Amino acid sequence: MRQLVIMLIGVFFGIALTKGEIISWYRIHEMFRFESFHMYGVIGSAVVLGIIFQKLSRKFNWTSVDGTPFLFVEYPKGWKNYLYGGTIFGLGWAMTGGCPGPLYILFGYGYTVIIVAIFGAIMGTFVYGLIRHKLPHY
């Protein structure tokens, strides 16, 4: 039953991203060319909501569905890891026209060529796992 609920939430999320044009290559293209505020507004509102819910969950000691308390890890401040990772992620996003979540939505939508990008994302994750110990994490 739990898997069904999770799948329904994922389907609802996919529909919301599709209706909000978040998976549209044209919207992503507009964002990277600084021609439209649409994607920045969506991403910015997601960040703001994330901050609000994180603060609320810390204040009221929220737990997950199974009662496990949330674990908040304080990372040391740094910039190189974010610069390198963000650059690689942004290049992949710009080349494929979608970040990892919407890639699956695009595939489900019938754009079968996107399987190449999904394969590349999975392989990139695999390679990161292999070389993680050599990368800056600070």
N, C-alpha and C positions, 0 to 999 in steps of 0.2 A: 504493500500500500504506500509506503514511504517513497519508493522509487516512482510510483505513478504521480504523486504530488510533486516531486522534484521535476519530473518530465513535463508536467502541466505548467509549472512555473517557468521552465525553460521555453516552452512553446509560447507562453504569454509574453515573455521577454523578447523573443524573436519577432513576434507580431508587432510589439511596441517599437522595436528598432526599425522594422520595415516601414511601418506607418509614419514614423518620424524621419524617414529618409536617411537614417544613420548609415545604412549599408550602401547608399548610392555613391558610385564612383564619382559622379559629378559634384556631389556635396563635399567629398573628401578633396577633390581637385580644387574646388573653390576655397576650401580652408587653407590648403598649402600655398595658394596664390594670394591669400589675404583679400579675397573678393567678397566674402560673406561671413557674417557673424554666426550663422546657424550652428555649425559644429562647435565653435568656441563656446557658444551659449549652452549647448548640451553638455559638453565636457566640464565647463565651469560649474554648472548647476549640480552635476554629479559629484564634483569635488566638494562643493559647499555642503551638500546633503551628507556626504561621507564624513565630513568633519563634525557636523551637528550630531549625527547618530553615534559617532565614536565618543564624543563628549558625553552624550546622554547615557550610553552603555557603561561608561566608566563611573559616572555619577550614581546611577541606580543599580549597578552591579548586575546587568543583564546577563543571561546565560543563553546558550544555544538551545535548540529544540530538545535535545536529550539531557539538558541540565548541566552541561560542561561550561565552566566559566570561560569567558573570552580571554585570550592571552595577548597582551599588548607588549610588543618587543620594542625597546628603545634602541635605535640604531645610532652608531656614531656618525657625526656629521662629516660629510665629504662631498666632493663634487666630481671627481674623475669617473667614478663608477656610473653616476647618473648621466654624465655627458656622453660617455662611450655607449652605454646601454640605450639611452634615449636616441642617440644618432642612428644606431643600428635598427632599433625598432621603428623609428620614423622613416628610414629609407625603405624598409620592408613594407611599411604601411603605404608609402607613396607609390612604390612599384606595383603592389598588388591591388591597391584601391580598397583595402580593408584591413582592419586589425584582426587578431585571431578569432574573436567571438563571431563577428559578422561573416567570416569566411565560411563557416558551417551553414549560416543562414543563406548565403549566396548559393552554396551547393544544393541545399534543400529547395531553393527557389528555381533550380534548373540550370544554373550556370556551371555545367560540369567541368569546364576548363579550370575552374578555381581549385580543383583537386591538386593541381601542380603547386599552388600556393600553400595549400594545407600540408602537403608533403614537405615543402620547404620549411614551413613553420615547425613541424614535428622534428625534422632533421636538425634545424637550428637549435631547438631545445635539447636534443640529444648531444650535439657537439658542445653546447654550453656545459652540460653535465660532465663531459669528458675533460674540458679545460678549465672548469670553475676554479680549481685550486691555484691556477696560475694568474687569475684575473684580480684586479684591485677590488677589495670589499671593505671600504672604509668611508 
